[in-house]
């Protein structure tokens, strides 16, 4: 099968190349699988762009743009350039252990969308989030459930896999460019009766995260209200 891995990157210069090599080595270890890794530079202001231009790795391509648009836009941009039968997006910090890729491959005949879940009963949390982030995450989960009606336990984990024909339709409807884009994808999928399953993962909190939990939560809720008001628009 053909697999595309989309990795959105914003100021990831210090660990970008090593992490992408780690993903590549893991994919190579899986044996007979055709794959591409797409690193998307989301208008980084550090040395990310320079590293992408100077680094040549087999089966890896780097794309991007100069103005920061947000993770949701970066993921969409990567998906538009992806050709795999299944398309996975994952965070550049590899907070979700790359063994989740094998779980996707093993489960691909059972669903249209496969998402990592930090709340799955079999998930291993190597390093948990601090209390403040966990509290905000729980609040986001409850409000998301109320507004969308979805019963997904973890909409925000940065590891999700889609059948190509499903995600290509979803991004045609995408409006959100920042943090709530995950919910938008899943909301569009649920409205159109796509099958979504959650899988256990091994997850480690990235203490180097530059995301402000307060600012991102405010933006998240603004986008969430916008998303839930577009049910008719999201139908294919």
C-alpha positions as CSV (number, residue, x, y, z in Angstrom):
1,X,0.0,0.0,0.0
2,X,1.0,3.7,-0.3
3,X,1.2,5.7,2.8
4,X,1.7,9.5,3.2
5,X,2.9,11.0,6.5
6,X,2.2,14.8,6.8
7,X,4.3,16.6,9.5
8,X,3.4,20.3,10.1
9,X,6.4,22.2,11.3
10,X,6.6,25.6,13.1
11,X,9.9,26.6,14.6
12,X,11.0,22.9,14.9
13,X,14.5,23.5,13.6
14,X,16.4,22.1,16.6
15,X,14.8,18.6,16.4
16,X,13.1,18.5,12.9
17,X,15.7,16.5,10.9
18,X,16.4,13.9,13.7
19,X,12.7,13.3,14.2
20,X,11.9,12.9,10.5
21,X,14.8,10.5,10.2
22,X,13.3,8.6,13.2
23,X,10.0,8.3,11.4
24,X,11.7,7.2,8.1
25,X,13.7,4.5,9.8
26,X,10.6,3.1,11.4
27,X,8.7,3.1,8.1
28,X,11.7,1.3,6.5
29,X,11.6,-1.3,9.3
30,X,8.0,-2.2,8.4
31,X,9.1,-4.0,5.2
32,X,7.2,-3.8,2.0
33,X,5.4,-0.5,2.2
34,X,5.6,2.5,-0.2
35,X,5.6,5.8,1.6
36,X,6.3,9.5,1.5
37,X,7.0,11.9,4.3
38,X,5.9,15.5,3.8
39,X,7.3,18.1,6.1
40,X,5.3,21.4,5.9
41,X,7.0,24.6,7.0
42,X,4.2,26.7,8.5
43,X,6.1,30.1,8.1
44,X,8.7,29.3,10.7
45,X,10.9,32.1,12.0
46,X,13.9,30.0,13.2
47,X,16.2,27.8,11.1
48,X,13.4,25.3,10.1
49,X,13.2,26.6,6.5
50,X,17.0,26.5,6.0
51,X,17.2,22.9,7.3
52,X,14.4,21.9,5.0
53,X,16.1,23.4,2.0
54,X,19.5,21.9,2.8
55,X,18.3,18.4,3.8
56,X,17.9,15.7,1.3
57,X,16.4,12.4,2.5
58,X,15.0,9.6,0.3
59,X,11.2,9.5,0.3
60,X,11.0,12.8,2.1
61,X,9.9,16.1,0.6
62,X,9.7,19.5,2.3
63,X,7.2,22.1,1.3
64,X,5.9,25.3,2.9
65,X,5.2,29.0,2.7
66,X,6.6,32.2,4.3
67,X,3.6,33.4,6.5
68,X,2.5,31.5,9.5
69,X,-1.1,30.3,8.9
70,X,-1.7,27.8,11.7
71,X,-1.4,24.0,12.1
72,X,-4.8,23.4,10.5
73,X,-3.7,25.1,7.3
74,X,-0.3,23.4,7.3
75,X,-2.0,20.0,7.6
76,X,-4.4,20.8,4.8
77,X,-1.5,22.0,2.6
78,X,0.3,18.8,3.2
79,X,-2.7,16.7,2.5
80,X,-3.3,18.5,-0.8
81,X,0.2,17.4,-1.8
82,X,-0.1,13.8,-0.5
83,X,-0.8,10.8,-2.8
84,X,-1.0,7.9,-0.4
85,X,-3.9,5.5,-0.1
86,X,-3.9,6.4,3.6
87,X,-2.7,9.8,4.9
88,X,-1.5,10.3,8.4
89,X,-0.7,13.6,10.1
90,X,1.4,13.6,13.2
91,X,3.2,16.3,15.3
92,X,6.8,17.1,14.6
93,X,7.7,16.5,18.2
94,X,6.6,12.8,18.0
95,X,4.7,13.1,21.2
96,X,2.7,10.1,19.9
97,X,5.1,7.2,19.6
98,X,5.6,6.2,16.0
99,X,4.5,2.6,16.8
100,X,0.9,4.0,16.2
101,X,1.7,3.8,12.5
102,X,1.7,0.0,12.7
103,X,-1.5,0.1,14.5
104,X,-3.1,2.1,11.7
105,X,-1.8,-0.4,9.1
106,X,-3.2,-3.3,11.1
107,X,-6.6,-1.5,11.5
108,X,-7.1,0.1,8.1
109,X,-9.7,-2.3,6.9
110,X,-12.0,-1.6,9.9
111,X,-12.5,2.2,9.5
112,X,-12.4,5.3,7.4
113,X,-10.5,7.3,10.0
114,X,-8.2,6.1,12.8
115,X,-7.2,8.5,15.5
116,X,-4.8,8.2,18.4
117,X,-6.4,8.7,21.8
118,X,-4.7,9.6,25.1
119,X,-7.9,8.6,26.8
120,X,-8.1,5.0,25.5
121,X,-8.0,2.5,28.3
122,X,-4.9,0.8,26.8
123,X,-3.0,4.0,26.2
124,X,0.4,4.4,28.0
125,X,1.1,8.0,29.2
126,X,4.9,8.1,29.6
127,X,4.9,11.7,30.7
128,X,1.6,13.3,31.5
129,X,0.6,16.9,30.9
130,X,0.8,19.4,33.8
131,X,-2.4,20.0,35.7
132,X,-3.3,23.3,34.0
133,X,-3.2,21.8,30.5
134,X,-5.0,18.7,31.6
135,X,-7.8,20.8,33.2
136,X,-8.2,22.9,30.0
137,X,-8.2,19.7,27.9
138,X,-11.0,18.2,30.0
139,X,-13.0,21.4,29.7
140,X,-12.5,21.4,25.9
141,X,-13.6,17.8,25.7
142,X,-16.8,18.4,27.6
143,X,-17.8,21.5,25.6
144,X,-16.9,19.8,22.4
145,X,-19.2,16.8,23.3
146,X,-22.1,19.1,24.1
147,X,-21.8,21.3,21.0
148,X,-21.0,18.6,18.4
149,X,-22.8,15.5,19.8
150,X,-19.7,13.5,19.1
151,X,-18.6,10.9,21.7
152,X,-15.0,10.8,20.7
153,X,-12.8,10.7,23.8
154,X,-9.8,12.6,22.4
155,X,-10.3,14.9,19.5
156,X,-7.0,16.8,20.0
157,X,-4.4,14.1,19.9
158,X,-1.8,15.1,17.2
159,X,-2.0,11.7,15.4
160,X,-4.8,11.0,12.9
161,X,-5.0,8.7,9.8
162,X,-7.5,9.0,7.0
163,X,-8.4,7.1,3.8
164,X,-7.4,9.3,1.0
165,X,-10.8,9.5,-0.6
166,X,-12.3,10.6,2.8
167,X,-9.8,13.3,3.8
168,X,-9.7,14.8,0.3
169,X,-13.4,15.4,0.6
170,X,-13.1,16.7,4.1
171,X,-10.5,19.4,3.4
172,X,-12.7,20.7,0.6
173,X,-15.0,21.9,3.3
174,X,-12.3,23.0,5.8
175,X,-12.6,26.5,7.2
176,X,-10.5,26.3,10.4
177,X,-6.8,27.0,10.1
178,X,-5.7,26.7,13.7
179,X,-6.2,24.4,16.7
180,X,-9.9,23.4,16.3
181,X,-9.3,21.9,12.8
182,X,-9.1,18.4,14.4
183,X,-12.7,18.8,15.6
184,X,-13.7,20.2,12.2
185,X,-12.3,17.2,10.4
186,X,-14.1,14.8,12.8
187,X,-17.3,16.7,12.8
188,X,-17.4,16.7,9.0
189,X,-16.7,13.0,9.0
190,X,-19.4,12.2,11.5
191,X,-22.0,14.3,9.7
192,X,-21.2,12.3,6.5
193,X,-21.3,8.9,8.3
194,X,-17.7,8.0,8.0
195,X,-16.5,5.4,10.5
196,X,-14.0,6.7,13.1
197,X,-12.2,4.5,15.6
198,X,-9.8,5.5,18.4
199,X,-6.6,3.5,19.0
200,X,-4.4,3.2,22.0
201,X,-1.0,5.0,21.8
202,X,2.2,5.5,23.7
203,X,2.3,9.2,24.4
204,X,4.8,11.6,26.1
205,X,4.1,15.2,26.8
206,X,6.4,17.6,25.1
207,X,7.7,20.1,27.7
208,X,9.1,22.3,24.9
209,X,5.7,23.1,23.6
210,X,5.3,26.8,22.7
211,X,1.5,26.7,22.6
212,X,-0.1,29.0,25.1
213,X,-3.0,27.0,26.7
214,X,-5.1,30.1,27.5
215,X,-4.8,31.9,24.2
216,X,-5.2,28.7,22.2
217,X,-8.3,27.7,24.2
218,X,-10.0,31.0,23.5
219,X,-9.3,30.6,19.8
220,X,-10.4,27.0,20.0
221,X,-13.8,27.9,21.4
222,X,-14.4,30.6,18.9
223,X,-13.7,28.2,16.1
224,X,-15.8,25.5,17.7
225,X,-18.9,27.7,17.7
226,X,-18.2,28.5,14.0
227,X,-17.9,24.8,13.2
228,X,-21.1,23.7,14.9
229,X,-23.1,26.4,13.1
230,X,-22.1,25.0,9.7
231,X,-23.8,21.5,9.8
232,X,-25.6,21.9,6.5
233,X,-22.5,23.3,4.8
234,X,-20.5,20.3,5.8
235,X,-22.7,17.7,4.2
236,X,-21.4,16.3,0.9
